[in-house]
Amino acid sequence: MDMLNSLRRLTTAVGVSGDEIKAAAVAKELLSAYTDDIRTDALGSVIGTIGTTGPKIMLEAHLDQIGLIVTAVDEQTGFVRFDRCGGTDRRVLAAERVTIHGEKDIPAVIISTPPHLLDKADENKALPFDKLAADTGLTPEEAKKYIHAGDRITVNPRFETLLNDRVCASFSDDRAGVLAVLRALDILKETDHGCQLIAVFASQEETGGSGAKTAAFGVQAEEAIAVDVSFAKAPDVSGVYADLGKGTMICFAPGLSKEMSNTLVSLAKENNIAFQVEVAGRSTGTDADDIAVSRAGVKTALLSLPQRNMHTAAEIIDMKDIEATAQLMAAYVKMRGGRNDA
């Protein structure tokens, strides 16, 4: 599996919450290497089934990305007004190059007031969304012809390889998680692992988790492992966070299965898979929360990829952490299928 190229394809595909069609097409194509049983559900989540017998285990990562949504086209200037779609960080939007996905893709730039013209009180402030706009160069009449309320806007994707297996990409949250699930399936491809696997690439995590909630309800898995990103250490970040490149993050939280989390720790140690421990005192803020309470409840674990610069156009992850996450998921599947020697 060409992991770097797969990550490039996933992170450069457009798929803002509620409009994941293009990202879903890439995910489905990559998933087709492991199963022909692939469908897209009513909310846009991609679901693939591998195997028909044994423990039914759901491997999940969310497919959507943060972005913006058009609210109006200014009648006088043609500037495009917008709001956030998901947890977009307004601090990093000024002067950002974006694409408006209207009747056709329209390039634009978020306006940025020159520092010379700022009031003293506003010098160190990020403008609220109702003060931001995108400049397309179109007249108001032209803009209204191609752009409509509800159209999504994305920051132009970036993909750069850094040193020491690190990658800077715009939407590794959570396309890197999608890649980790695909890589786990790749490891298991030629293995009689003894489980029925359901790969779910869920829609709308960034806007409330409805994709994972409904997919889990329909899949009816016995157990689930969700994969997302979490916070990596950085110079301006305080708290107990993980190190880039030192392995997958195994989460312990009230809503997760402690049994599964403990088992993942044991398997990581037995198989020399790099891991770190993450603790959440309440909810995890990921799809794992919604999966765990689906139907009558699903035993759920959460693996996270350390990431810097979350919810920006320059998210940084480490390919070694993706590999460790995939290896641990594969080890868990083989253990549950009674195929530890597979």
N, C-alpha and C positions, 0 to 999 in steps of 0.2 A: 504493500500500500504506500503510495506517494503521499505521506502525511502533509508535507509542506504545501504541495500543490493543492491538495484537498482543502487545507485550511484557507489558502488564498481564494479558492473558488467560493467557499462558504462565506467568508468574511466580506467579500466584495459583491455578493448578491444582495439585492434590495429586499427587505422584508420587515417593514415597520409594523408594529402591533395592529392586528386586524386586517392587514393587507400583505400577508406573507407569501403570496403566490410564487414570486420569482425565486425566493430563497427555498421554498418548498420543492420547486422543480429540481434545483441542484441537489438538495438532500435526498430526494427520491431517486435520482440518477445514481448517486453514490451508494444508497442503500440497496439498489437493485443488484449489486455484486454479491449480495448475501441472501436475497429472497426475492421471489416473484410475487409473494403475497403482500402487496403494498396498497394502502388506500389512504385517502384524505377524508377526514370526518367533516361534520357540518360546520365546525368552527375553524377549519383549516389546518388542524394538526395532522402530521404525517405518521402513519402507523404501519409497521411491518412486522409480520409474524414469521418466526423461524422455529420449526419443529412442532410436533403435535402431542407429545407425551412428556411426562415428568413434571416437576415443579414449574409453575407458571410465574415467570419473573419478568417484570417490566423494567427496562432500562430507558431512562428518560432524560432529555435535555430540552430546553426551550429553544424554539426556532426564531422567535421574533427579536427585533432590535428596537432600541429607543429611536425616536425621531421627532418630527414636528407635523402638525396638521393645519392645513389652510383654514382660516376663519373668514377672510374677506379679501377682496381686491380694492384698494383705495381708489375712489372715483376720480380724484383730482390728479394723483401722481402715478397711479399704476403700481405702486408698491404693494407687495403681498404681505398681508398680516397673518399671523399664525399663533398657535399655542403649542405647548409641549404634548407629545404623545408618548407616554412613559416618563421615566425620570430624567429627562434631558437637563443637563447642567447649563443654565443660562450664562454662567460666568465665562464660558469658553466659546460663546457663539459669535461675539462681535468680529466682523470682517471674515467670518468663515465662508468658504465656498460650499455651496449646496446645490442640489438638484431638486426641482419641483416636479413631481410625477403626476402631470395633468393629462390633457388629451395627447400630449407628447411630452417627453422629458425636456424641461426648460432649465438651463443653467442660471444660477443666481448667486448673489453675494449678500450676506447679512450686513445691514448698514452698521457703521461704526462712527460715532461722533469723534472728531479729532480732539485730542487733549487740550488744544488751545481754546476750544469753544465750550469746554465743560465748566459748569459752575463748581466752585470749590467744594460744595457739599456733595457733589456727585463724582468727584475724582476717583474715589476708591470703591465705587458701587457698581454692581452689575445691574443693567437695566432690567426692569420687569418685562414679562412677555408682551404686555399690552403696549409697550414703548418700542418694541423691536419690529423690524420689517425686512423683507427680502427685496433686493433691487434686481430686476430681470433685464432692464433696458427696454422693455416693451411699453407701448403706450397703454393707457387704461383700457381702451377698446380691444387692443391685441391681447392684453393680459387676460381680460374677461372671456375672450374667445377660447383660450387654451387652459385656463386655470379656474378651478371651482372649489367652493367650500367643501372640505372633507378630503381633498387631495393630500397625499403625504409628501413630506419633504425630508430628504436625507442629506447629512453631511457627506461630501464626496469621499468615498472609501479610500483608505490608505493601507498599504501592506508593505512592510519593510522588514527584512531580516537584520537582526542586530547580532552582536557577538554572543558567544557562549549559549547557542541554541535558543536565544530569545527572539521574539517576534513582536513588532509593533503593528497592530491592526485595529481598524475602526470598530469592528463589531465582534470581537472575540467573546464578548458577553452576548449570547452564550454559544456562538458557533464553535468555539473551542470545545465546549461540552458535547455538542453534536459530534464533533470529530472523535472525541474520546469514546463515545458509544460505538461509532463506526469502527474504530480501531479495535475495540473489544470483540466485536463480531468478526473482524478480520483474524484475530488471534484464535477464535473458536471455530473458524470456518471449516477446517479439516479435522475437527475434534468431535468425537461422539460424547458430547457433554451431558447428555441425559436430561436436558431441561427444555421446556417450551419458552422461548424468549419472545417478548413483545418490545420492539424498539419504538419509542414514541418521541417524536420531535414536536413539542407542543407549541401552539400559538398563544399569543396574548399573555405571556407571563409578566411582561413589563407593565401591563395595565390591569393586573388583578388576579392572574392565574386561572382564568376560565378555561383555557385550552387543556391544561393538565387535569383540572377538576373533571371535565366532561370526558376526556379520553380515558382516565382511570376508571370512571364509572362504567364505561362501555367495555373496557378490556377485562375487568374483573380478575386482575392478577392476584396471586397469593402474597407476593412480596414485590417490592420495588426498590431500585436504586436510582435516585435522581442525581444528576450532575449539573453543577452550576459553577460560577466563579465566586471568589471571596477576596477579602482584602489582603494584599501583600504589604510587607514593610516598605516604607519609603521615608525619606528625610523629614517630610512634613506631616507624617502620620504617627499619632501616638496610640498606644494600646497594645494588646497582645495579638499580634497578627503573624501571618506565616511568611516564610522566606521563599522567594522565587527559586525554582530549581531544586528544592529539597523535598519534593514529593507531593502526592495528593493529600488533601485535608479531609480527615475523617471526622464527621461532626457528631457531637453528643448534645442532644437537646430533648426537652420534655416530650415533644410530639413525635420523636423518632424512636425506632426500636433499639433499645440499648443492647439487646441480644445481637442484632445484626451489626451494630457499631463495634461491639466487642469482638465479634467474629472477624470483621474486616481488619481490625488491629492484629489479631492473631495470625490471619492469613498473610498480612503484609510482612510480619516478622518471619514467618516460616519460609516465605518465598523471596526474602531480601528485596522487597519492594519499598522504595522510599515513601515515607508518609509523615504527616504532621497531624496533630489533634486540634480540632476547633470546638469551642464550647459556645452554645447559645442558651441563655437562661430562660428564654420564652420561645417565640416562633423563630424560624430560620430565615424568614423573608424570601423563601424560594418556593418552587413548585412542590417540594417535598411536603410542605404543610398541607396543601390541598389534596395531594395524593393520599396521604396518611388517613384522612377522614372521609375518603370516598366510600360510598355504600356503607357497609358495616365496619369499615376500617381496613387498612392495608398496612402490613408491617413494612416500614420504609426506612431506608438509610440515605444519607446524603454524603456525596463526595464532591469536594470543591477544588477548583484550580486557583492557585494564588494569582492575583492580577493587580497591576498598578494602573492608576489613572482611570478607574472605573467610570463608565458613562461619559467618556470623552471620545474624541476621534483618534486618540493615541493610546489605546489600551495596550499594555505590555504583559505578555505571558511567556512561559518557558515550555518548549516542546517536551522537555524531560518530564514535566509534571503531567502533561497529557498522556504520555506513554505510561507513567506510573499509575494513573487513574484507570486506564484501559486494562493494564495487566492485573490490577486488583479486582476489577469487575469480572474479568475472565476467570481468575482464580476462585472467586465466590461462586460463579455459575458451575464450574467443575466440581467444587465441593458439594454444592446442593444437589447436583446430579449423581453424586457418588462416584465421580470420575477424577479423583485427586491425582491419579497416575496417568491421566490422559495427556 
